[in-house]
Amino acid sequence: MKVNLFEGVYSAQESKELLTQMIHVKIKFNEQKIAENSNEEDIKMREQRIKLLQKELYEARQFIDQQNSSISITGEISIQN
């Protein structure tokens, strides 16, 4: 099953807002899991994931800032068994 969250052409500002909000949701999810007192290995994995998401967001925002036109973004979730 696939869920198409968004697909379209956005201004640079809209693109940054959309990506920032989506990544912040995932970061918050990981922070909540850490707060639920997972085991140490799980906490380290989630902390690494948060750092990676923050890095990817920074790089995406830098990329968008360098563009001189609208940005095409597609976001799809694939759900599998």
C-alpha positions as CSV (number, residue, x, y, z in Angstrom):
1,M,0.0,0.0,0.0
2,K,1.2,3.5,-0.8
3,V,0.2,6.8,0.8
4,N,1.0,9.9,-1.3
5,L,1.6,12.6,1.3
6,F,2.4,15.4,-1.1
7,E,3.3,15.9,-4.7
8,G,3.7,19.2,-6.4
9,V,5.7,22.3,-7.2
10,Y,6.4,24.7,-4.3
11,S,8.2,28.0,-3.8
12,A,11.5,27.8,-2.0
13,Q,10.0,29.1,1.2
14,E,7.1,26.6,1.0
15,S,9.5,23.8,0.3
16,K,11.6,24.6,3.3
17,E,8.6,24.9,5.5
18,L,7.1,21.5,4.3
19,L,10.4,19.7,4.7
20,T,11.1,21.2,8.1
21,Q,7.7,20.3,9.5
22,M,7.9,16.7,8.1
23,I,11.4,16.1,9.5
24,H,10.5,17.7,12.9
25,V,7.6,15.3,13.2
26,K,10.0,12.4,12.8
27,I,12.5,13.9,15.2
28,K,9.8,14.4,17.8
29,F,8.7,10.8,17.3
30,N,12.2,9.6,18.1
31,E,12.5,12.0,21.1
32,Q,9.3,10.6,22.5
33,K,10.6,7.0,22.1
34,I,13.8,8.0,24.0
35,A,11.7,9.6,26.8
36,E,9.8,6.3,27.2
37,N,13.1,4.9,28.6
38,S,14.0,2.5,25.9
39,N,17.1,0.3,26.3
40,E,20.5,2.0,25.9
41,E,21.2,0.5,22.4
42,D,17.8,1.8,21.2
43,I,18.4,5.3,22.7
44,K,21.8,5.5,20.9
45,M,20.2,4.4,17.6
46,R,17.5,7.0,17.9
47,E,20.0,9.8,18.9
48,Q,22.0,8.9,15.8
49,R,18.8,9.0,13.6
50,I,17.9,12.4,15.0
51,K,21.4,13.8,14.2
52,L,21.1,12.4,10.7
53,L,17.7,13.9,10.2
54,Q,19.0,17.3,11.4
55,K,21.9,17.0,9.0
56,E,19.7,16.0,6.1
57,L,17.3,18.9,6.8
58,Y,20.3,21.4,6.9
59,E,21.5,20.0,3.5
60,A,18.1,20.1,1.9
61,R,17.5,23.7,3.1
62,Q,21.0,24.7,1.7
63,F,20.1,23.0,-1.7
64,I,16.8,24.8,-1.9
65,D,18.4,28.2,-1.1
66,Q,20.7,27.7,-4.1
67,Q,17.8,27.1,-6.5
68,N,16.5,29.9,-8.7
69,S,13.1,28.4,-9.4
70,S,10.3,26.5,-7.8
71,I,11.0,23.1,-6.2
72,S,9.2,19.9,-7.1
73,I,8.7,17.6,-4.1
74,T,7.2,14.2,-3.9
75,G,6.6,12.4,-0.6
76,E,5.3,8.9,-0.6
77,I,5.0,6.3,2.2
78,S,5.2,2.7,1.3
79,I,3.5,0.3,3.8
80,Q,4.5,-3.4,3.4
81,N,4.0,-6.6,5.3
